[in-house]
Amino acid sequence: MVKLGPSLMCADMGNLQETIVRLDHKRVDFFHFDVMDGRFVPNFTLGPEIVKSLRQLTKASFDIHLMIEEPEKYIDVFIEAGADMISVHAEATIHLQRTLQLIRNRGLKAGVALNPSTPLYNLDYIWDMIDYVVLMTVNPGFAGQKFIPLIYNKIERLNQLIAENNLSIDIQVDGNISYETIPKVLEKGADMLVCGTSSLFKKDKSLEQAMDELNNFMNSRCSTAES
């Protein structure tokens, strides 16, 4: 089953607790936290204290996406805050294998995030350390960007590599995951959808209405695929 995860950087920052509670009553497989340091990407968001303050509100997995330089220094901080999954950027750490091993050793799922222009061969010698791959479909840092069409091919090729090597690795897509792009990213092999302003956090709809519509859309896609 395809997993859906609200991107909390797109939520109302003044009402994050309410957002978690309201979405938790709907079908949510994970909550996605984009952590930015103002260095790796030109923005700041969502530190460990925010993660910790929200942890008690839901049993859904907390997916921490570290868009920061030297992420290995902060793994334990986010684990203590309540992370269940942590992804780090291949471009952000010199010792990628060691960082992934650290996450795994702590009992969490380990993910690798790749910027749009980062080739898939960066995964060649860390397959055994990966539980999921985050393919950025926009350049990281800000919400509301346009989907980069060439990433469809990247999703498809990654799916092929996973199948060829008989691996159990999820493909997460992050950036402008909308009603227009969802059918094709699913067709190409995506397993986890990070949902932001393009599909969930709408100014003209309540969270409940937007989540219901998204779930209905996903159910209709699954029914069509099965038939």
C-alpha positions as CSV (number, residue, x, y, z in Angstrom):
1,M,0.0,0.0,0.0
2,V,1.2,3.5,-0.8
3,K,1.9,5.5,2.3
4,L,0.8,9.1,2.8
5,G,2.7,11.6,4.9
6,P,1.7,15.3,5.6
7,S,4.7,17.6,5.2
8,L,4.5,19.7,8.4
9,M,6.6,22.5,7.0
10,C,3.5,23.4,4.9
11,A,1.2,23.5,7.9
12,D,0.2,26.5,10.1
13,M,3.3,26.8,12.3
14,G,1.2,28.4,15.0
15,N,-1.2,25.4,15.3
16,L,1.0,22.3,14.7
17,Q,-0.4,20.5,17.7
18,E,-4.0,21.0,16.4
19,T,-2.8,19.9,12.9
20,I,-1.4,16.7,14.2
21,V,-4.5,15.8,16.2
22,R,-6.9,16.6,13.4
23,L,-4.9,14.7,10.7
24,D,-4.4,11.8,13.1
25,H,-8.1,11.0,12.9
26,K,-7.7,10.4,9.2
27,R,-5.5,8.0,7.2
28,V,-2.0,9.2,7.9
29,D,0.9,6.7,7.6
30,F,3.7,9.1,8.8
31,F,4.3,12.7,9.6
32,H,7.2,14.3,7.6
33,F,9.5,16.8,9.2
34,D,11.7,18.9,7.0
35,V,14.6,20.1,9.2
36,M,16.6,22.9,7.6
37,D,19.7,24.6,8.9
38,G,20.0,27.7,6.6
39,R,23.3,26.3,5.2
40,F,22.5,23.1,3.2
41,V,19.3,24.8,2.0
42,P,18.4,28.5,2.2
43,N,15.8,28.2,4.9
44,F,15.2,27.3,8.5
45,T,12.5,25.0,9.9
46,L,11.4,22.5,12.5
47,G,14.0,21.7,15.2
48,P,14.1,18.8,17.7
49,E,12.1,20.6,20.4
50,I,9.2,20.9,18.0
51,V,9.4,17.2,17.2
52,K,9.5,16.4,20.9
53,S,6.5,18.6,21.7
54,L,4.4,16.7,19.1
55,R,5.5,13.2,19.7
56,Q,2.9,12.4,22.4
57,L,0.0,13.4,20.2
58,T,0.1,10.5,17.7
59,K,1.3,6.9,17.3
60,A,2.1,7.5,13.6
61,S,5.7,7.3,12.5
62,F,7.8,10.5,12.6
63,D,9.8,10.8,9.5
64,I,12.7,13.2,10.0
65,H,14.2,14.6,6.8
66,L,17.5,16.2,7.7
67,M,18.3,18.9,5.1
68,I,21.4,19.9,7.1
69,E,25.2,19.8,6.8
70,E,26.9,17.2,8.9
71,P,23.7,15.4,9.9
72,E,25.6,12.7,11.8
73,K,26.1,15.2,14.6
74,Y,22.3,15.4,15.2
75,I,21.1,11.9,14.8
76,D,20.9,11.2,18.5
77,V,19.2,14.5,19.2
78,F,16.3,13.7,16.9
79,I,16.1,10.1,18.1
80,E,15.6,11.4,21.6
81,A,13.0,13.8,20.3
82,G,10.9,10.9,19.0
83,A,12.0,10.1,15.4
84,D,11.1,6.7,13.9
85,M,12.8,7.3,10.6
86,I,15.6,9.6,9.6
87,S,16.8,10.4,6.1
88,V,20.0,12.3,5.4
89,H,21.2,13.9,2.1
90,A,24.0,12.1,0.2
91,E,25.3,15.5,-0.6
92,A,25.5,16.7,3.0
93,T,27.9,14.2,4.7
94,I,31.3,12.9,3.8
95,H,30.7,9.6,5.7
96,L,27.3,8.6,4.3
97,Q,27.6,4.8,5.1
98,R,28.7,5.5,8.7
99,T,25.8,7.9,9.2
100,L,23.3,5.4,7.9
101,Q,24.8,2.7,10.1
102,L,24.5,5.0,13.1
103,I,20.7,5.4,12.4
104,R,20.3,1.6,11.9
105,N,22.3,0.9,15.1
106,R,19.8,3.0,17.0
107,G,16.9,0.9,15.8
108,L,15.4,3.4,13.3
109,K,14.7,3.1,9.6
110,A,17.5,4.9,7.6
111,G,16.9,6.8,4.4
112,V,19.0,8.6,1.8
113,A,17.7,11.8,0.2
114,L,18.9,12.8,-3.3
115,N,18.6,16.2,-4.8
116,P,17.2,16.4,-8.3
117,S,20.6,16.5,-10.0
118,T,22.2,13.9,-7.8
119,P,22.7,10.6,-9.7
120,L,21.5,7.3,-8.5
121,Y,25.0,5.8,-8.6
122,N,25.5,7.4,-5.2
123,L,23.6,4.5,-3.8
124,D,25.8,1.8,-5.3
125,Y,27.7,1.0,-2.1
126,I,25.1,1.6,0.5
127,W,22.2,-0.5,-0.6
128,D,22.5,-2.7,2.5
129,M,22.1,0.4,4.7
130,I,19.0,1.8,3.2
131,D,15.3,1.3,4.2
132,Y,14.0,4.1,1.9
133,V,15.2,6.6,-0.6
134,V,13.8,10.1,-0.7
135,L,13.9,11.5,-4.3
136,M,13.5,15.2,-4.3
137,T,11.2,16.2,-7.1
138,V,12.0,19.9,-6.6
139,N,15.1,21.6,-5.3
140,P,14.9,21.5,-1.5
141,G,14.2,24.5,0.7
142,F,10.8,26.0,-0.1
143,A,7.2,24.8,-0.6
144,G,5.2,25.5,-3.7
145,Q,7.9,24.8,-6.4
146,K,7.2,23.1,-9.7
147,F,7.8,19.4,-10.2
148,I,10.9,18.6,-12.3
149,P,9.6,16.3,-15.0
150,L,12.9,14.4,-15.5
151,I,12.5,13.0,-12.0
152,Y,9.8,10.6,-13.4
153,N,12.6,8.8,-15.2
154,K,14.7,8.8,-12.0
155,I,11.9,7.2,-10.0
156,E,11.4,4.5,-12.7
157,R,15.2,3.7,-12.8
158,L,15.4,3.5,-9.0
159,N,12.5,1.1,-9.0
160,Q,14.2,-1.0,-11.6
161,L,17.5,-1.1,-9.6
162,I,15.6,-2.1,-6.4
163,A,13.8,-4.9,-8.3
164,E,17.0,-6.1,-10.1
165,N,18.8,-6.4,-6.8
166,N,15.9,-8.0,-5.0
167,L,15.9,-5.3,-2.3
168,S,13.1,-4.2,0.1
169,I,13.5,-0.4,-0.1
170,D,10.7,2.1,-0.3
171,I,10.8,5.1,-2.7
172,Q,9.6,8.3,-1.2
173,V,8.9,11.3,-3.4
174,D,9.0,14.9,-2.0
175,G,8.0,18.1,-3.7
176,N,4.9,19.2,-5.6
177,I,3.1,15.9,-5.0
178,S,-0.2,16.9,-6.5
179,Y,-3.3,15.4,-8.1
180,E,-1.5,16.0,-11.4
181,T,1.8,14.3,-10.5
182,I,0.6,11.5,-8.1
183,P,-0.7,9.1,-10.9
184,K,2.6,9.2,-12.7
185,V,4.9,8.9,-9.7
186,L,2.9,5.9,-8.6
187,E,3.1,4.4,-12.1
188,K,6.9,4.8,-12.0
189,G,7.2,3.1,-8.6
190,A,6.8,5.5,-5.7
191,D,5.7,4.0,-2.4
192,M,5.6,7.0,-0.1
193,L,4.1,10.4,-0.9
194,V,5.1,13.5,1.0
195,C,2.0,15.7,0.8
196,G,2.2,19.5,1.1
197,T,0.6,22.6,-0.4
198,S,-0.1,20.8,-3.7
199,S,-2.4,18.2,-2.3
200,L,-3.2,18.6,1.4
201,F,-2.6,22.0,3.0
202,K,-5.1,24.1,1.0
203,K,-6.3,27.6,2.0
204,D,-9.8,27.0,0.7
205,K,-10.4,23.6,2.4
206,S,-10.3,22.3,5.9
207,L,-7.6,19.7,6.8
208,E,-10.3,17.1,7.2
209,Q,-11.9,17.8,3.8
210,A,-8.5,17.9,2.0
211,M,-7.4,14.6,3.6
212,D,-10.6,12.9,2.8
213,E,-10.4,14.0,-0.8
214,L,-6.8,12.8,-1.0
215,N,-7.6,9.5,0.5
216,N,-10.6,9.0,-1.9
217,F,-8.3,9.9,-4.8
218,M,-5.7,7.3,-3.6
219,N,-8.4,4.7,-3.1
220,S,-9.7,5.3,-6.6
221,R,-6.2,5.0,-8.1
222,C,-5.6,1.7,-6.2
223,S,-9.0,0.3,-7.4
224,T,-8.2,1.2,-11.0
225,A,-4.7,-0.4,-10.8
226,E,-6.1,-3.6,-9.3
227,S,-8.8,-3.9,-12.0
